[in-house]
Amino acid sequence: MPQNSKLRRALGAVKDQTSIGLAKVGSSASLADLDVAIVKATRHDEYPAEEKYIREILSLTCYSRAFITACVNTLARRL
């Protein structure tokens, strides 16, 4: 595996952990849960998102327009 690829994955993992930490301290508990689930579902690995994170995102957004808006905003920032 090329050295550049290992470095890129390590930096991506650090960035994801930082994003999770910021989400936990910068939002209400419910919005923090949504932000954390989105970060974990959109990690830097080359694998599809784990189903448990997709289910969590869907359960948090299925009853609230505010959570849908927050989800879209968080996804836009992640992309």
C-alpha positions in Angstrom: 0.0 0.0 0.0 1.5 3.4 -0.9 2.6 5.6 1.9 0.4 8.5 0.6 -2.7 6.3 1.0 -1.9 5.3 4.6 -1.3 9.0 5.5 -4.6 10.0 3.8 -6.5 7.4 5.7 -4.9 8.3 9.0 -5.6 12.0 8.5 -9.2 11.1 7.6 -9.6 9.2 10.8 -8.3 12.0 12.9 -10.6 14.5 11.1 -13.6 12.2 11.8 -12.7 11.9 15.5 -12.4 15.7 15.7 -15.8 16.1 14.0 -17.4 13.7 16.4 -15.9 15.5 19.4 -17.1 18.9 18.1 -20.6 17.5 17.5 -20.8 16.2 21.0 -20.0 19.6 22.6 -21.5 21.9 20.1 -25.1 20.7 19.8 -28.1 19.6 21.9 -28.0 15.9 22.8 -30.4 14.9 20.0 -28.6 16.9 17.4 -25.3 15.7 18.6 -26.5 12.1 18.1 -27.5 13.0 14.6 -24.2 14.7 13.8 -22.2 11.8 15.2 -24.2 9.2 13.2 -23.7 11.2 10.0 -19.9 11.5 10.6 -19.7 7.7 11.3 -21.9 6.9 8.2 -19.7 9.2 6.0 -16.3 8.1 7.2 -13.2 8.3 5.0 -13.0 4.5 4.5 -13.8 3.1 1.1 -16.6 0.9 2.5 -20.3 1.5 2.5 -21.9 3.0 5.6 -22.9 0.6 8.3 -26.6 -0.1 8.5 -26.8 0.9 12.2 -25.8 4.5 11.4 -28.2 4.7 8.5 -31.0 3.4 10.7 -30.1 5.9 13.5 -30.1 8.8 11.0 -33.5 7.7 9.7 -35.0 7.3 13.1 -33.8 10.8 14.2 -35.1 12.5 11.1 -38.4 10.7 10.5 -40.6 12.9 12.7 -39.0 16.3 12.6 -38.5 18.8 9.8 -35.8 20.5 12.0 -33.8 17.3 12.2 -34.2 16.8 8.4 -32.8 20.3 7.8 -30.0 19.7 10.3 -29.2 16.4 8.5 -29.1 18.0 5.1 -26.8 20.8 6.4 -24.5 18.3 8.1 -24.3 16.2 5.0 -23.6 19.2 2.9 -20.7 20.2 5.2 -19.4 16.6 5.1 -19.4 16.5 1.3 
